Amino acid sequence: MYVARLELVDFRSYAGMSVDFEPGVNVLIGPNGIGKTNLVEAMAYIATLASHRVSTDAPLVRSGARTSIIRARVVSGARELLVEIAIEPGKANRARLGGSPTRRARDVVGALRLVVFAPEDLALVRGEPAERRRYLDDLLVARRPRFAGVRADYDRVLKQRNALLRTAYLARKTGAGDRDLSTLTVWDAHLAEHGAELLGARLELCTELTPYVAKAYEAVSAGRGAATIGYRSTLGDPPPIVDRATLTERLSDALAAARKDEIDRGTTLVGPHRDDLALALGELPVKGYASHGESWSFALALRLAGYDLLRADGIEPVLVLDDVFAELDAGRRERLAELVAGASQLVVTCAVADDVPSTLDGVRFSVLEGGVHRET
């Protein structure tokens, strides 16, 4: 799989631009702040319908414009597909697939499979649990696009349930009396159903991902430490893989047990939205104990593990390394280059061409004010 052409209209700093990529290695070279990351962010948005840099869509639309448009021509085997997303903050995204409008924007998920490693990924190791949950869910959707719908259904039910709990909390706090919570049982059932499907998939994913993380960390760090991951659930420590009926029952029981505390706090305290991915080097947790270099290596190992897992599934995703080599020492640069050289398409951004190992010989582009130009 590879992106043959990317077109942007009013996206970030670009009023309009297009660039033709090649299979294999593509290196984008230019000063910091000139727009290299905007290009790979647009590619990632096509794949996930979200930015890896910001949590809302408003910054993606060029100042003074109302709508951003991203078009990508994606080649997979003998098939070529045009994917288009129109982003208008405050409204639902619109999408087209092969020139035809889709019923929902998320119907394009899966047309492009892509893995991005960027400086922001240090938050996978040092940041809040939400960063690690997103890592798992994005990888889950990349493997099985239907989970975009599962995740959306869970988020919708969670929002409704939290709104009901918040109303009851505020009524008590202001002395307005107790609110009718008879519908909470209905929302409990929906949350347990969708939550069990999401939780079960995450548990299975972690089990499959674990050996890939260990292997990737060993390769990147040259054998300096044993990397492990484990799923930390609000249900306690469930077995690695359990059936959905059992998970649904356990979530239902946990919600019932937490109801008083949830009403007192006005929010849902049980479910996959409060889970975490535990990261460790040897016997110690990575967060708070790992050095800067170890944290970088672990974050990189997580992304490479996801990439390798997709390839093991028979999927050849596009791999993006956004301003990564500048953060690594010479040894890690060379080891990383060896690991990714065989990607069906590798897109690398850098400010200094010499930061990219010579083994990654491919097409090079200059990114300058006003556009992207292929070097001859």
C-alpha positions in Angstrom: 0.0 0.0 0.0 1.2 3.5 -0.7 -0.1 7.1 -1.2 0.6 8.0 -4.9 -0.7 11.6 -4.6 -1.8 13.9 -1.8 -3.8 17.1 -2.5 -4.6 19.8 0.1 -7.0 22.7 0.0 -7.0 25.2 2.8 -5.3 22.7 5.2 -3.1 24.2 7.9 -0.6 26.5 6.1 -1.5 25.3 2.6 -4.0 27.2 0.5 -3.6 24.6 -2.2 -0.9 22.1 -3.0 -0.3 18.6 -4.4 2.6 16.2 -4.2 3.2 12.9 -6.0 4.9 10.3 -3.8 6.6 7.0 -4.8 6.6 3.6 -3.3 9.6 3.0 -1.0 11.4 5.8 0.7 10.2 9.4 0.4 12.2 12.1 2.4 10.7 15.5 3.0 13.5 18.0 3.8 12.9 21.6 5.0 13.3 24.1 7.8 11.3 23.6 11.0 7.9 25.3 10.9 7.6 25.3 7.2 4.9 22.7 6.8 6.5 19.2 6.6 4.5 17.9 9.4 1.3 19.3 8.0 1.7 17.0 5.0 2.0 13.8 7.1 -0.7 15.0 9.4 -3.1 15.2 6.4 -2.1 11.6 5.4 -2.7 10.4 9.0 -6.1 12.2 9.1 -7.2 10.3 6.0 -6.3 7.1 7.8 -7.8 7.8 11.3 -10.1 10.8 10.9 -8.1 12.5 13.6 -4.9 14.5 14.0 -2.0 13.1 15.9 -1.1 16.7 17.0 -4.3 18.4 18.2 -7.5 17.2 19.7 -9.9 19.4 17.7 -10.3 20.1 14.0 -10.3 23.9 14.1 -6.5 24.3 13.8 -6.5 22.1 10.7 -8.5 24.7 8.7 -6.3 27.5 7.2 -7.0 30.9 8.8 -9.7 32.7 6.9 -11.2 29.5 5.3 -14.3 27.6 6.4 -13.4 24.1 5.1 -10.3 22.1 4.5 -10.1 19.3 1.9 -7.7 16.4 1.9 -7.5 14.1 -1.1 -5.3 11.0 -1.3 -4.9 8.6 -4.2 -4.1 5.3 -2.5 -2.7 2.3 -4.3 -3.1 -1.2 -2.8 -2.0 -4.0 -5.0 -3.7 -3.6 -8.4 -6.4 -1.3 -6.9 -6.3 2.5 -6.9 -8.7 4.5 -4.8 -9.3 8.2 -4.4 -10.2 9.2 -0.8 -11.5 12.7 0.1 -12.3 14.3 3.4 -13.9 17.7 3.9 -13.3 19.2 7.3 -15.6 21.9 8.6 -15.2 22.6 12.3 -18.5 22.4 14.2 -20.1 20.2 11.6 -19.8 16.5 10.7 -17.0 15.7 8.2 -18.0 14.8 4.7 -16.2 12.1 2.8 -16.0 10.7 -0.7 -14.6 7.3 -1.7 -13.8 6.6 -5.4 -15.7 9.8 -6.3 -18.9 8.9 -4.5 -20.2 10.4 -1.2 -20.2 8.1 1.8 -23.0 7.9 4.2 -20.7 8.6 7.1 -17.2 9.9 7.2 -15.9 6.9 9.0 -16.8 4.7 6.1 -13.5 5.7 4.5 -11.5 4.3 7.4 -9.5 1.3 6.2 -8.9 2.7 2.7 -5.4 3.9 3.9 -3.6 2.0 6.7 -0.8 4.1 8.1 1.5 4.1 11.2 3.0 7.5 12.3 5.9 7.9 14.7 6.3 11.6 15.8 7.9 13.6 18.6 4.4 13.8 20.2 4.6 10.0 20.8 6.8 10.5 23.8 3.4 11.1 25.5 2.7 7.4 25.0 5.3 6.8 27.7 5.2 9.9 29.8 1.7 11.2 29.2 -1.8 10.4 30.6 -3.6 7.1 30.1 -5.8 8.6 27.3 -2.7 8.7 25.1 -2.2 4.9 25.5 -5.9 4.1 25.1 -5.9 6.0 21.8 -2.8 4.1 20.7 -4.6 0.8 21.3 -7.8 1.9 19.7 -6.1 3.4 16.6 -4.2 0.2 16.0 -7.4 -1.8 16.6 -9.2 0.2 13.9 -6.3 -0.1 11.5 -6.5 -3.9 11.8 -10.3 -4.1 11.8 -11.9 -0.9 10.6 -15.4 -1.9 11.9 -14.1 -1.0 15.4 -14.3 2.7 14.4 -18.1 2.1 14.8 -17.7 0.2 18.0 -15.6 3.0 19.5 -18.1 5.6 18.3 -21.0 3.7 19.8 -19.2 3.4 23.1 -18.4 7.1 23.2 -22.0 8.0 22.4 -23.4 5.9 25.2 -20.8 7.2 27.6 -21.6 10.8 26.8 -25.3 10.2 27.4 -24.7 8.3 30.6 -22.4 11.0 31.9 -24.9 13.7 31.1 -27.5 11.9 33.2 -25.1 11.5 36.1 -24.0 15.1 35.8 -27.6 16.3 36.0 -28.2 14.3 39.1 -25.0 15.5 40.7 -25.8 19.1 40.1 -29.3 18.8 41.3 -28.1 17.4 44.6 -25.3 20.0 44.9 -27.7 22.9 44.4 -30.4 21.5 46.7 -32.9 20.8 43.9 -33.5 17.3 45.1 -33.0 13.9 43.5 -33.4 13.4 39.8 -35.2 10.4 38.2 -32.4 7.9 37.3 -34.7 5.1 36.1 -33.1 5.3 32.6 -29.7 4.8 34.1 -30.2 1.0 34.0 -30.8 1.2 30.3 -27.6 3.1 29.7 -25.8 0.6 32.0 -26.8 -2.2 29.6 -25.7 -0.3 26.5 -22.4 0.7 28.1 -21.7 -2.9 29.2 -22.5 -4.3 25.8 -20.3 -1.8 23.8 -17.7 -1.7 26.5 -17.3 -5.5 26.5 -16.7 -5.6 22.8 -14.1 -2.8 23.0 -12.5 -4.2 26.1 -12.3 -7.8 24.7 -10.7 -6.5 21.5 -8.1 -4.5 23.4 -7.2 -7.5 25.6 -6.8 -9.7 22.5 -4.7 -6.9 20.9 -2.4 -6.6 23.9 -1.8 -10.4 24.0 -0.8 -10.4 20.3 1.2 -7.1 20.5 3.3 -8.1 23.5 6.0 -10.1 21.7 6.3 -7.5 19.0 6.9 -4.7 21.5 9.7 -6.8 23.2 11.3 -7.6 19.9 11.1 -4.0 18.6 12.6 -2.5 21.9 15.4 -5.0 21.8 16.2 -4.1 18.2 16.1 -0.3 18.8 18.0 -0.3 22.1 20.5 -3.0 21.1 19.3 -5.3 23.8 19.4 -2.8 26.7 16.4 -4.0 28.8 13.3 -6.2 28.4 10.2 -4.3 27.4 6.8 -5.5 28.5 3.2 -4.3 28.3 0.1 -5.2 30.2 -3.6 -4.1 30.2 -4.8 -2.4 33.4 -8.6 -2.5 33.6 -11.1 -0.9 36.0 -12.4 -4.5 36.4 -9.2 -5.4 38.1 -6.9 -7.9 36.4 -9.0 -9.9 33.8 -7.4 -12.8 32.0 -5.8 -11.9 28.7 -8.7 -13.2 26.6 -12.2 -13.8 27.9 -15.5 -14.2 26.1 -17.8 -11.2 25.5 -20.7 -12.5 27.5 -18.5 -12.8 30.6 -17.0 -9.3 30.1 -20.5 -7.8 29.6 -21.6 -9.4 32.9 -18.5 -8.2 34.7 -19.0 -4.7 33.4 -22.7 -4.7 34.4 -21.8 -5.9 37.9 -19.1 -3.2 38.2 -21.4 -0.5 37.1 -24.0 -1.6 39.7 -21.4 -1.6 42.4 -20.1 1.9 41.5 -23.5 3.5 41.1 -23.5 5.4 44.4 -20.0 6.8 43.9 -20.8 7.7 40.3 -23.9 9.7 41.4 -21.9 11.4 44.1 -19.2 12.4 41.5 -21.4 12.9 38.5 -19.4 10.7 36.1 -18.9 7.1 34.9 -16.1 5.5 36.9 -16.1 2.0 35.3 -15.3 1.0 31.7 -12.7 1.0 29.0 -12.5 4.8 29.0 -10.7 4.7 32.3 -8.3 1.8 31.5 -4.6 2.1 30.8 -1.7 0.3 29.1 1.0 -0.5 31.7 4.6 -0.2 30.3 7.6 -1.6 32.0 11.3 -2.2 31.5 12.4 -5.1 33.5 10.7 -4.9 36.9 10.2 -1.1 36.8 7.4 1.0 35.2 8.7 3.1 32.3 6.9 6.2 33.5 9.0 7.9 36.2 12.0 5.5 35.9 13.1 5.4 32.3 15.7 7.8 31.0 14.9 10.1 28.1 16.6 7.7 25.7 14.8 4.7 27.1 11.5 6.6 26.9 12.1 7.4 23.2 13.1 3.9 22.5 9.9 2.5 24.2 7.6 4.9 22.3 9.3 3.9 19.0 9.0 0.2 19.9 5.2 0.7 20.4 4.8 2.2 16.9 7.1 -0.4 15.3 5.3 -3.2 17.1 2.0 -2.0 15.7 3.5 -1.7 12.2 4.9 -5.3 12.4 1.6 -6.6 13.7 -0.2 -5.1 10.8 2.3 -6.7 8.4 1.8 -10.0 10.1 -1.9 -9.6 9.3 -1.0 -9.3 5.6 -1.5 -5.5 5.7 1.3 -3.4 4.3 0.7 0.0 5.9 2.4 3.3 5.0 5.0 4.1 7.7 5.7 7.8 8.6 8.7 9.0 10.6 8.0 12.6 11.4 11.2 14.5 12.5 12.4 11.4 14.4 16.0 10.9 13.4 17.1 14.2 14.9 16.0 12.9 18.3 18.1 9.7 18.1 21.8 9.1 18.6 23.8 7.7 15.7 23.4 4.1 16.8 19.7 4.2 17.1 19.4 6.0 13.8 21.2 3.2 12.0 19.2 0.5 13.8 15.9 2.2 13.0 16.9 2.6 9.4 17.6 -1.1 9.1 14.2 -2.0 10.6 12.1 0.2 8.3 14.0 0.1 5.0 11.7 -2.6 3.6 8.5 -0.6 4.1 6.2 -0.6 1.1 6.2 3.2 1.6 8.2 5.1 4.1 7.7 8.9 4.5 10.4 10.7 6.5 10.5 14.3 7.5 13.7 16.1 8.6 15.2 19.6 8.8 18.7 18.4 8.0 19.2 15.8 5.3 22.3 14.3 6.9 20.1 13.2 9.9 18.6 10.5 7.7 20.9 7.4 7.3 22.3 6.9 3.8 20.7 3.4 3.8 17.3 5.1 3.3 18.1 6.1 -0.2 15.0 7.2 -2.1 13.0 10.1 -3.5 13.7 13.5 -1.9 11.5 16.5 -1.7 12.3 20.1 -0.7 9.6 21.7 1.4 9.9 25.4 1.2 7.6 28.4 1.7 4.9 28.0 -0.9 5.2 24.4 -1.9 6.9 21.0 -2.2 9.4 20.3 -4.9 10.9 17.0 -6.0 14.7 17.1 -6.1 16.4 15.8 -9.2 
